[in-house]
């Protein structure tokens, strides 16, 4: 833990100081407006303005970071929040306060985007989830402690506003003195709200409701407390309990969310909110203060957990590459809800009294509960083990690449010699390649990064670059090939062409590594390799095909369910077979069996492609009669191999073959019935316990019957 925190201590310190002031300001402003006699509806409107600024900050923060840089943006955020709170203390007019809340929301969103991208740049794939949790704990701890600063001075004076301004200003210092440079960031992807809603209606709706409930509750809770005689230290305890609940309840709810149907957990959460919302006014008016603290902590904690729950629910439906885009849209949805929450709550409280805050919470929770019940009837839940994990999150105004559910993009900082090699590359490519070779002997990681960067420079010959580095550091053969491919995908074919010619003893591992590094073009890479090796190295072609498909199968087992569906692995396997069999038609059967054995679920589609290719090939080479005999012989041999290697798919494959070659139906039945492995399947496939039932034969005969009907219909049409 200490090793993880130490390099990030300055960034976390800035975040803590900023949130400490932010926590105090969020309590100070509503209490001050209440003391000044501002109407409830105006208080709610002013407090809603924070989320308006927050929304604009979430939209424009990344563009500002790209244009200006991390340190300057954070310094701007700290100074603007300081100015905003000081002006709020000097001129406590509702219009001035509303404008300053917009500035504060915008600045805090920009500050969070700065810290989050900085932490993301410093994180590794293994520790980024830990860093995210640490940062969330820093945020929530600062917000909790900020509630108790209210007791340092009277609310009616400007002292507390000055304290907040000091904290905001101090937050700039750790960032400014940091030795680390601000990282370069790229544009954040986006996803339309309509698309997101179609994918996950419940995720979107629950995120919006979280904004309404959480912002409405935390912003108007001080007003409710003040009207019930809770002031001074008791008010700090009251609000501190609310914040602490948002921290503590993340852990038990995370466990429940990961081990049970998430929608049922959400129903239980909302039912708890509804019941406890009925109790809070009663507990407060009957002076049961300690019990009311516990109740408030539970309500606020559950409401806060709706945000990460809605994220997990949404991420179940989007592929991994879309998670950042979905996160950005969810943040927008949350901000819309948090704009409406405080104002609607204040209107209800103005009309029916301060205790009506919990009537507002109760009614809102009931409507969300009803929506969840409706969605449960419309869509079957994922198995608990396939659900996305609950990750502790607060709506911070930043799209967090720290979230371990997102795709990890490694980042690195150039050493001086790396920068020198890059600068040298255009004028003296040979010298740059030699520098990369020398660096590979001392620092393999930076050598990979340098090679990747140099490969993007037009003057650098990628083949010479690869040869130089791998000659100096043979153990870097695979990492360098992958790095070059990732950096210069347009040169991948050139690299593959060269490797299959110059590295025949190693190309299996290298080519598979390159193909795996280019999931969208992996089949093309394999086809190019096959063209170079099928004549002189036919057995190696089968080996490389098997290795590539095994890697694909292994990656599928590690994928999330939605990613597995999007991967279209069966189509990929069939396309790979078609391309390779076109390059090497004499190995068509071996290639089909190799692909099917490595990815058995593709066996049926591959068999269909194999039979189709076989019929076309034989039809071109021989007479119709001889072609039919060759096809029958080939498919019989094929099904024998299928039965031997993947017997659990033998019936499906046989049925597919009979669809195209009806004459082999009886032979297929005999082959399958004589096979012990498939005979065992008959028990599981039987529709009932009748001894005369033969599911294999019935299945194949059905296929024959269907095929014969199509032939007869075609003959009748031709006769007409």
N, C-alpha and C positions, 0 to 999 in steps of 0.2 A: 504494500500500500504506500509506504513512504517513498519507495523508488518511483512509483507512478506519479505521486504528487509533486515531488521536489522540482522537476523542470517546469511545472505549471503553476508554481506557487504564486508568482506575481500576477498572472492572469486571474487565478482564483481569488486572490486578495482584492483585486479591483472589482470583481464581481460581487464579493461579499460586502464591500463598502457601499457600492451602488445600491444593492438590495436592502442594506440596512437603512439607508436614507429613504428608499422607496417604500419600505414597510411602514416607517413612521409617517411619511407624507400621506399614504393611503388612509391612515387612521386620523391624522391631524385635520385634514381638510373637511371631512363631513362633520366632525365634532365642532370645529370652528364655525362652520356655516350654521350649525344648529344653535350654537351660543349667540350668533349674530342675528338669529331670528329669520333666516332665509326659509322660504316655504319648502315643503317636502318635494313638490314637483320640480322646483328649481334645483334643489340639491341632487335629485336623481338625474336631471339633465346634465348638470355640471360633471357629475361623476361618470356619466356615460361618455363624455368627451374624451376621456383617457383612451377608451377603446377605439375611437375614431382615429386618434393619432397613432395608436398601436397598429391599426390596419394599414395606414399609409406607410409606416415604418417597415412593416413586414413586406410590403410591395416593393419599396424603393431601396431598402438597405443594401442589398447585394450590388445594385448598380452603383451606389455611392462608394461602396468598398472597392469595387473595381476601378473607379475613377480617381478616388482620393487616397485610399490606403487605410489599413487597419488602425494605426496609431492616431492618425488625424481624425478619423471618424469617431473613435472612442473619446478622444479629447473634446470633440465637438459635442458629443452626447452628454458628457459630464458637465461641461460648461453651460449648455442649454438647460439641462434639468436644474442646475443650480440657480440660473437666472429666473427660470419659471417659478420655482418655489419661493424665492425672495420677493418677486413681484406679487405673488399670491398673498404673502404676508403684509406687504406694504399697501396693496390695493385690493382688499377683499370683496370687490364687487363681483357678483355672479358672472357677468360677461367677461371680465378679466380672468376670473378663475377658470371659466370654461375654455378660454383660449389657451391659458397656461397648461391646462390638463391635456389639450391636444399636443402641445409642444413636448410635454413630459412623456406622453405615450409614444410619440414618434421617436424621441431620443432613447428611451429605454429599449424599444424594439431594435433600433440600430446598434445600441450597445450590446444587446444579447447576440445579434447576428455576428458582431465582431468577435466576441469571446468564443462563441460556438465554433466559428470557422477556424479560429486560431487553435482551439483545443483539437478540432478535427485534424488539422494539419500535423499536430504533434503526436497524435495517437497512432497506434499500430492496430492491425486487425484483431490481435488478441486482447489488447487492453482498452479499446475504445468504449466497450460497454461499461467497464469499471470507471473510466473517466466520466462518462455520462452520469452515472449514479452519484459519483462524488460531487460533480457540479450541481446536480439537482439538490443534493443534501446541503451544499453551501447556500444555494438560493433560499431554500425553505428555512434553514436555520437563521439566516439574516432577516428574513421577513418576520420570523417568530420573535427574535430579539428586538426588532424595530418597534414592536408594539409597546415595549416597556420603557422606551425613551420618552413616551408621552408624559411620564411623571416627573420629568426633569424641570419643567417650568409650567406656568399657567397657560392654558390654551389661548386665552384672550390676548396674550402678549406676542411679540414677534420673535422671542427667543427660540422657540421650537422650530420656526421657519429657518432661522439662521443655522441651527444645528443641522437641519436637513441639507441646507446649502453647503455647509462645510463638508459633510459626508460625501455629497455628490462631487465636490471639487477634489477631495482627497482621493476619490476612486481613480482619478486620472493618473496619479503619481506612479503606482506600481507598473502600469502599462508603459508609461513614457520611459522609465529607467530600465525596462527590460532589454536585454541584449539580443533577444530573438527578433528577427525581422518578420513583419506581417506577411503571411503567405499570399500567393496569387490564387484568386478564386475564379471559377467559371460561372457562367449563367446557370441559374437554377431552372430545371425543367418545370413545366406547368401542365396541369390537367384540367380540362373544363369541368365546371361544377356539374353539368348535365351528365357527362361521361362518368364522373365519380358517383353520382347518385344512382345511375343505372347499375353500376357495379356493386355498390353497397348502400342501399337506401338506409339501413339501420345505422351504419357507421356515420353517415352524413347527418342524419336527424339527431342521433344521440350527441354528436359533437356540438351541434347548434344548441341543443337543450342544455348541455354542460355550460356553454357560454352564458346563457340566460340565467341559469341557476347559480353558478359560481360567482359571476360578477354581481348579480342582484343580491345575493346573500352577503358577500363580504363587504360590499360598498354600503349597504343599508343596515347592516348589523349594528354599527356604532349608534345610529339613530334610534333603533329599537332599544338598545341598551340604555341610552341616555334618557329616553322617555320613561323607562322603568326604574330610574334612580341608580343605575350602574355607572359610576364615574371614577375618575382617578385611577388608582392601582387596580381596583376591581374591573374597570373597563379594559385595562391592559391584560389582565388575567383572562377576561372573557374573550377578547380577540386573540390572545395567545393560544387559548384552548382551540379556537377554530383553526388556526394555522397548524398547530401540532397534530390535530386530527388528519389534516391533509398529508402530513409526513408519515405518521404511524400506520394509518390504515392502508397505505400502499402495499405493505408487505403481506398481510393476510389476504387482501383482495387479489394480489398477484398470484398467490398460491391457489386460491379458488378458481381464478380465471384460467389457469394453466391445467387444472385437473378435472374441470367439469364443463358442461355446456355453458359457454360464456353468456348466452342470452338468458338462461335460467339464473345465473349469478346476478345479471343486471336486474332481473325481475325482483330478486330477493333484496338487492340494494335499494331499489325504488320503494318497495314495500316498507323497508325500514325507515326510509326518509319520510314516507307518508305518516307512519305511526308516531315517530318522534316529533314531527312537526306539530302534531296535535298536543304534545306534552310540553313543549318549550314555554309557551305563554303561561301555562298553568304553573310550571316550576318556578318561573321568574316572579310571578305575582304572589306566590306563596312563600317567597324568601328561601327556596331550596336552591341556594346559589351553587353549591358544590355539585349537586346532581345536574343542574342546568349546564355547568361547564362540560361535563361528560357528554351530555346530550348534544350540545353544540359541536363538540369535537367529532362525534360520530357522523352527524349530518354533513358537516363541511368536508370531512374526510371522504365520505362516500361520493359526494358531489364532485370533488376534485378528481376522484378515480374514474369518473365517467369519461374524462378526456383520453387517458391512455387506453381505456377499454374501447372507445370508439375508434381509436387508431388501430388497435389490434383487430377489431372486427373488419375494418376497411382493408387492412393489409392481407387478410385472408383471401380477398377477392382480386388483388392486383399482383402482377408479376414483380419480381424483385427489382427490375430496372425502373419500375414506375413508382416505387415507394416514396422517393423524394418528392416527385411531382404530386402524389396523393397527399403527402404530409403538408405541402405548401397549400393545397386547396383546403385541407381540413383546418389549417390555421386561419385561413380566410373565413371559413364557415364559423369557427369559434368566435372570431372577432365580431362578426355580425350579431351573433347571439349576445355577446358581452356588451354591445352597444345598446341593445334593447332591454337587457335584464334590469339594470339599475333604474332606468326611467319607468318601465312598467311597474316595478316594485314600488317606486315612490308614488306613482299615481294611485295604486291600490291602498297604500298606507295613508295617503292624504284623504282618500274617500272613507276609509273604514277604520282608521286608527293604526298606530304603529304595530300592534299585535297582528295585523293583517299581513305582515311580511311573511309569516309562516303559512297563512292561508294561500298566499301567492305561490310559495314553494310547494305546498301540498297539491294544489290544482295543477301546476306545471308538471310535477312528478307523475300525477295520475294520467295525464295525456300521453306522456312518454311511455308509461307502463302499458297503456292500451295499444300504442303503436307497436311495441315489441311483441305483444301477444299476437297481433295481426300478422306480423312478419314471421313469427314462428309457425304459423299455419300455412304460410305461402312458400317457405323454403326450408328444406331439411338441413339440420345442423351438421357441421363437420364433426367427425370424431374428435374427442378432446385432445388426443395425441397429435392431431394434424392441425390444431389451431395455432395461430401465431402467439408467441410468448408475450406476456404482459411486461412492458418495460416502463419503469418509473419515468414519467414525463410531466412537465408543467408547460402550459402554453406560454412560451417565452418570447414569441415574436421571431424566432429563427427556425429555419428548416434544418434540422440537426442531422448532419452526416455522421455524427457519433453513434446514432442508433445502430446497434449491431444487426438489425434486420435489413439494413440497406446494403447495397453493393459497396464493397470496400475498394477505394481507389488509392493506391499507395502514393505517397508524396515524398520528395526528397529535396535536400538543399545541396547545391553544388559546392564542392570544395574549390579552392583557388585554382588548382591544377586542372580540374574539370572545366572550369570557365575558360582557362587559357587554351585548352584543346579545342573547345568550341569556337573560340575567336580565331584560332589558327586554321581551322578546317577549310574555310573558303579559299584562302591564299595558298596553303600548303597541306593538301589532304594527306600526303604520305606521312608528314610529321605528326599530324593529328592521330592517325592510325597507330603510329609508334607509341605515342603517349598513352593511348588506350591499352596497348599491349603491356606497357610498363605498369600501368595502374592495375591491371588484372592480377599481377603477381603479388601486389600488396593489399589491395582493397577490392575484392570481387564485387561487393554490392555496388560501389560507385562505378566500377567498371561496366556493370550492366546498364546503369543509368546513362553513363557516357556513351556507350555503344548505341543505346536507343536514341539518344539525341543526335549523335553523329549520322545515324542512318537516315535522318530526315533532311540532311544537307545534300544538295544535288551533286556536289563535286565528289562525294564519298562513294566509292564502289563497295556495295554492301557485302559482296562475296569476299573481297580482300580484307574488309574489316572483320568479318567472321573468322576467316582463316588466321589472321594475326592474333586475335584474342584467344581463340581456342588452342592455337599452337602453344601459346605461353601458359595457358591455364586449361588443360584438357577437361578438368572437372566442371568447367563453365560451359560445356558444349550445349546442354539443354537450356540453362537459364539465359544464355546469350541469344540463342535461337528464338526463345519466347519473347525476350525483350525487344529484339529487332522486329519481330512480327507485330507485336502490339504497337510499337512506335511507327512503323512504316508498313501498314497492311498492303499498300499498293505495290510494294517490292517483295511481298511474300512469295509470289510465284517465281520470281527470279531467284530467290534464295533456295526454294525447293528444287528448282531445275538444276541449280549448281550443286546442291548437296547430294542429290541422287546420282550425279555423275562423278563427283569427287570423293564422296564419303560412303561407298557402298557397304562397308562393314558396320556403319553406325546409323544408317539412315532410318531404320525402323523406328527407333526411339525419337530421333530428331523430328522426323516428318509427323509422327503422331503428336508430339509436343506442339509443333507449329499448328497443326489442324485443330487441336484442342484450344489453342490460344485464339483461334478465329472461328467461333461457333457458327457465325453466319456464312462463312465461306469454307468451312472444314471439308465439305464434300468436294468442292472444287480443288482444294489442295490435294486431297487423296486421288482424285482423277488425274491430276498432273503428275503425281508421283507414279501412278500406275502406267502412264504412257511411257515413262522412262525405264521402267523395270520389268514389265510383264514378259518381254521376250527373253531376257537373260536371267531374270530372277523370279520365275513364276511362284516358287514356294514362298519367297519373301513377300510377294504380293498378298498371299493368303494370310501370312503372319501379321503384316501391317494392318490388313482389314480387320482381323480378329482383335488386335490390340486397340485399334480405334473404337470398335464397337463395344469392347469391354469397358473402356474408359467412359464411353457414353452411358452405358448401363450403370456403372458405378456413380456417375454424376447424377443420374436420375434418382437413384435411391437416396441421395442426400438432398434432393430438391424439395421445396415446399410443394404441396399438392397442386396449387394453381400454376406454379412454374412447370411442373411435369406435364400438365395439360397443354400449356403454351409451347412446350418444347417440340411437340408433334414428332416424337421419337420414331414412331412407326413409319411416318412419311419420310423422315430423314434416312432411316435404314433402307427403305425401298428405293429412294433416289440414289443412295450410295451404290446399292446393288446394280441398278440400271446403268449407271455411268461406268462402273468398273467392268460389268459384263460386256458393255459395248466396246470397251478398250481391249478386253481379253475374252472374247466369246467362247474360246475353247475351255475356259475355266468357269463357265456360267453356273453349273451345278455346284461346284465346290464353293464358289463365292456366295451363292444363295444359302447354302448350308452353314457356312461360316458366319454370315450375318445373322441368320435365324438362331443359331446356337448361342451367340453372344447376347442377343436381345430376343428372347423367345416370344415375347408378346407381338413381335413383328412377323412371326413365322408365316401367318396366313397371308398377309399382304405381299410378302416377299415371294411366297409360293405362287401366288397369282401372277406376279410379274415374271417369275421364272418360266411358268408354263406358256405365258403369252410370248415371251422371247423365243422359247424353244419352238413353238409352232411356226412363228415367222421365219426363224432360221432354217428349219427343216423344209418348209414350203418353198424356199428359194433354192435349196441345194439339190433336192431329189424329187422324184415323181410323187404324186399324191398318195399312192398306196404305200410306197416305201417310207414316205414321210410319216404316215400314220403309224406304221410299225415302229419306227425309230422313236416317235413321241411316246408311244405306249411303253416301250422298253425303258426309256429314260425316266418317265414319271414313276414307274414301278421301282426302279433303283433309288429314285429320290425319296419315295415314301419309306423305303426300308431304312435309309439313313436317318430320316426324321424320327422314325419309331425308335431307333437305337439311341439317338442323342437327345431328343426332346419329346419323349412319348406323350407327355401331358397335352401336347398340341397336335398330336397325330390325327385325331378325328377332324379337327377344323381344317388342317392342311389337306387331308384326303377329300373332304367335301368340296373344297375349293378346286382341287384338281378334277374331280368328277364333273363339276360345273362346266369346265372347259373341254374335258375329254371323257364323255359319257361311257365310251366303250370299255373303260378300265374299271368300272364300278364293281363288277363281280370280283376282279382280281384284288381290288382294294379291300373289299370285305374279307376275303380269305387272308390277306396279309395281316390285317388288324386283328382278326379273331384268333390267329395263330400266335399272337404276341402276348406274353404274360403281362407286360406292363400296361398294355392297353386294355386287356381283359379286366384288369382291376378297375379300370375306369367305368366299365359297364355297370358296375354296382352303383356308382354315384350318379350315372346318367339315366338309370331306369326310372320311368315315370311311375310304375307301380310294381307289384311283386309277382306279376304273371310270369311263369317260367318260359312261356313262348315268346316273351317280349325280347326283341333284339334291337337295342337302340342304335347300334352302329349301322346295322343293315338298313333300318328304317331311315336313318338320317341320310345315308348315301342314296337309297332308292328314291327318297323325296327329291334329292338333287337331280337324279337321273330323270325322274318324271317331269320335273319342271323344265329341264333341258329339252326333253323329247317334245313337250307341248310347244315350246318355242320353235323347234325345228319344223313340226307339223304346220304350225301357223304360217311360218315363212314359206313352206312348200305350197300351201293353199293360195297364198297371195301371189306367188310366182305363176301358179297355174292359171289364175284369173287373168 
